[in-house]
Amino acid sequence: MTVTDNSGQPGASYDVFVQDRHPAFFVDVLPRRLIAFAIDMVIVIVLMLPVLLAVLVLGILTFGLGWVLFPFVFGVVGLGYLALTLGGENSATVGMKTVGIELRTIGGQKMYPLLAVLHGLLFWTSVSLLTPLILIVAFLNPRNRLLHDMLLGVVMVNSDALPNVAVAAA
């Protein structure tokens, strides 16, 4: 999707996802996001099992030194999963694709791996430091954006609504 601002310059800063013009972007995004999170957590846990087994074997072979890696398994597997899926060409994790949502920048661009990893890190940091009550922020704004979405300039949208707006925006 090529995005232009009012001056007509391609790639300029412009919020494509204006709720007043395109309310279809945000219909049922919050419950879908919750379901996608649950699906993705199951996938990450399944992906962690062989890594945990490898660390266990490494620990045995190194007389316990390899077990230092256990605390890092969730972070490495989880962030790797986000970089490859959310930062990939679909701009969505497996869970997000299943429920029909995508994460895009407010300019309409797809996510890239570094932004996907930062999104995951900010999510876990904000929930850890500010308690899960920080998730109430999603109910207080019309686009159901969470705090880390606002900080990174991204928005969760319905995948089905994207092709209709791409034609209208071009």
N, C-alpha and C positions, 0 to 999 in steps of 0.2 A: 504494500500500500504506500504510494507516494503521498506525502503530506506536505501541504504548503500552508503558510500563515496568510494573514490578510494582505501582505505585500506580494504574495505569489512566489516567494523564494522557497525552492524545495529544501526539505530538511530543517526548516526553521522551527522554533519552539512553538507548538500549537497543541492544544488539548482536543484531540479528536473525539474523545468519549464524553461529550457534553450530554448530560442526562436529559435535559429539556428537549434536545433534538432527537435523541436515540434512546428512549427508555428501554427498548428491548435488550440492550446490553446488560442490564442489571436485574432482570427478572429472575428471582430465585437463586441468585448467585451465592448468597450466604449459606443456605442449607446444602447446596451442591459442594461448596468449598469444604464444609465439614465432612461430608461423605468422602470426598476426594482425599482429605487428610487421613481418614481412617484406612482407606485402601492403600495409600502410599506407606503408612506406617507398617502395615502387614507385609508389604513388598520389601521394605528396608529390613525388617526383622528376618525375613526369609533369606535375603541376600547376606545378612550378617552371619548366619549359621556356618557356612563354609569358611569364612574369614576367622571366626572364633575357633573353629576346629584347627585351622592352620596355626593360629597363635598358640593354642594349647600344645600342639605337636612341637612347635618351635621352642616353647618353654621347656618341654621335657628334654629336647635335644641340647638345650643350652643350660641345663640344670637350674631352671627358674628365671634366667635373665630375660627370656623372650616374653614372659608374662607381664612385663612392664608395658607392653603394647595393648593390653586388654582395655584400659580406659579410653583409648583412641579409636577403637573399632567403630563405635556408633558414629562418631564425628566423620571419620574418613569415608565410611560406606554411605552415610546419609548425604554428606555434601557431594560426594562423587555421583550419587544418584541424581541429585538436583542439577549438577553441572551437565550431566549427559541428557537428562530428560527435559527439565524446565529450560535449560540453556540451549537446547537443541532446536531443530528446525520447526517443531510443532509448538514451541513455547508453552508446553504443558507437560506435567508428569503423567504417568499411566493413569493414576486416579483422576486427574483433571480431565484427561481425554475421555475416560469412561463416563463421566457425568456431563461432559460437554462445555467445559469452561477453559479459558486460556488466560495467561498473565501477559499483559502488554505494557509497554511504556505509555505514558499519557500522550505521546506523539504518535502512537499507533505502531511503533516498531516492535518486532519480536524480541524476546529476551536473548541474551548471550550468556555464555557460561559464567563469567565473572559476576555479572549482575544476579544470576540465579543463586550462586553461592553466597553473595552478600545478603540476598533476600532471606535465605535460610538462616544465616548467622544472626541477622537482626531479629528475625522471628524468635529464635530460641533465647537470645539475649534479653529481648523485651519481656518475654513471658517469664524468664527466670528472675530477672531483677525487679520487675514491676508486678509480679504475680499474674496468674491467668485472668484476673479482672481487667487487665489492659485490653482484652479482646472485646470488651463492651464498646470500645471505640467504633467498632463496625456498625453498631446500632445507632450511632449518633451522627452519621453523615449519609447523604442520599445515595452514594455509590458503594456503600458497605465496605469501604477501604479500612484496613487495619493500620496501626501506627507505622509499622515498617513499610507498608505500601506507600504511605504518604512521604516518608523520609526518602525513599528511593525513586519516587515519581512513577510508580507503576499502578495498574488497575486490573482487577479481575473482571473479565467480560464473558458473556455467552459466546461460544464459538459459532453457533448458528447465525448470530446477528452480524458477524463480521463481513461476509460476502456482500450483503445488502448495503452496508455503509461504504465499503471499498468502492463500489460503483458510484455511489452518491458523492463521495469525496473526490473522485478523480476528475 
